[in-house]
Amino acid sequence: MTAKAVPLGVPAVDGASRSRWGLLSDRGFRLLWSGQTISSAGSSVTAVALPLVAVEDLHAGPLAVGLLMAAVWLPWLVLGLPAGVWVGRIPRRTLMISCDAAMALVFVSVPIAAWAHMLTEAYLLVVAVVSGTGSVFFTSAYQVYLPELVGAGDLIEANAKLQGSASVAQVVGPGAGGLAAQVFGVVSGLVADAATFVISAVTLVLIRPRREAEADPHATSDSPQAGPDSVDAGQRSHSRSHSRSHSLRTEVADGFRFVVRDPYLRAITAFGAAANLALAAYQSIVVLYLVRDLHVRAGLVGPLVAVGALGGILGAWLVHPLCRRFGTARGAVAVQLAATPFAFLIPLASPGPGVALFVIGSLALVAGTVAGNVVFASFRQRYAPPEMVSRIITFAMTINHSSIPVGGLLGGGLSAVIGLRATLWATAGVLVASCAILLIGPLARRRDLPTAVRSASHRSRGHHVTTWEA
């Protein structure tokens, strides 16, 4: 039975969508949007400040910087899949607030350690891993929470506004971070980031819950198991523990199989993993490339990265008319084919006026990335069956993000062997080649992405088996 669905990009019929301000007239979304915009600005400061701390204060080399950037994403490899189950069992807003508080404490500890002369590369690696763990749970809960806050037909608008404002924050954040590094020292940006996490937590607290997140219907094993009175407490405890462990494994496997077997999710996820591998390798060395090959001063690194982030504003602004004109599937494929070749301009840059090639390449690359993210994120949020939404969204993100630490290590290690510029040529080639995944999948044959799945479930050998047809 096919669920009746509102097509992606078609506004739901509600007051927020009819207003000329769109979703910004909705108090709940406005609070979420403002909090995440400010938090994104802080995170963009940290994206520049953290490697600068390693390079400027600790004199780290390319491999050490690559390890540091990879460590931020390493928790996705370990916790990403079970997080999809846990997020389905915990109220999403509560989890997001807790993550914000923990992240604030983690980042404020770095300048404290620096002022106490206790900051080391190992300490930065621990901070990166802990902050990455918080990011796994916050991002997973955030992606599931958004469809609970807005209507299904408003998802593209919601994601475009959030991605667009995040891009604006990335323009302001690195510039502010670079200026703060020049005036107050490189660790000062991490203090600002800690403050933005506090602001994000406050805005989430102020949201009036429309409907609290409920446990995943499949997560029944969290409830205490009924048993005969003759079974002692130790046996019941062991039974509950074993049941929860079995349920976790089963639910992880169900969500993973769904993503791998569905032709649309499989193609989008495989493309995301391949593209992230190349982008992570590039991002892990971009600060070193600007400082050592292009001879950019530390105070100008942030502004240069910020100029590239302007492409995100362009991508978020274009995605809605692009989807109306060409369709969500064709539009998403077309924008990737148009944007990714600009990556070859980045290694062509040179000191002085030649830095303009770096700016143009970054601008186009970020525009294509953001436009694709808006379409693909909205698709997953609407397409996933309600009883599996947290697992499918999180598992797809896990596969995508799992390639990021690999890319970070690859970028750092490869640049240590063949040089920074040669590594950028290689990453650009991988990025362009990844578009082939979209061309050989079902997206190239459709105008629009589907908005629902048809399901049929049955029991086989005691396990829940689900087949899906678009």
Order of alpha helices (4+ residues) and beta strands (2+ residues): alpha-alpha-alpha-alpha-alpha-alpha-alpha-alpha-alpha-alpha-alpha-alpha-alpha-alpha-alpha-beta-beta
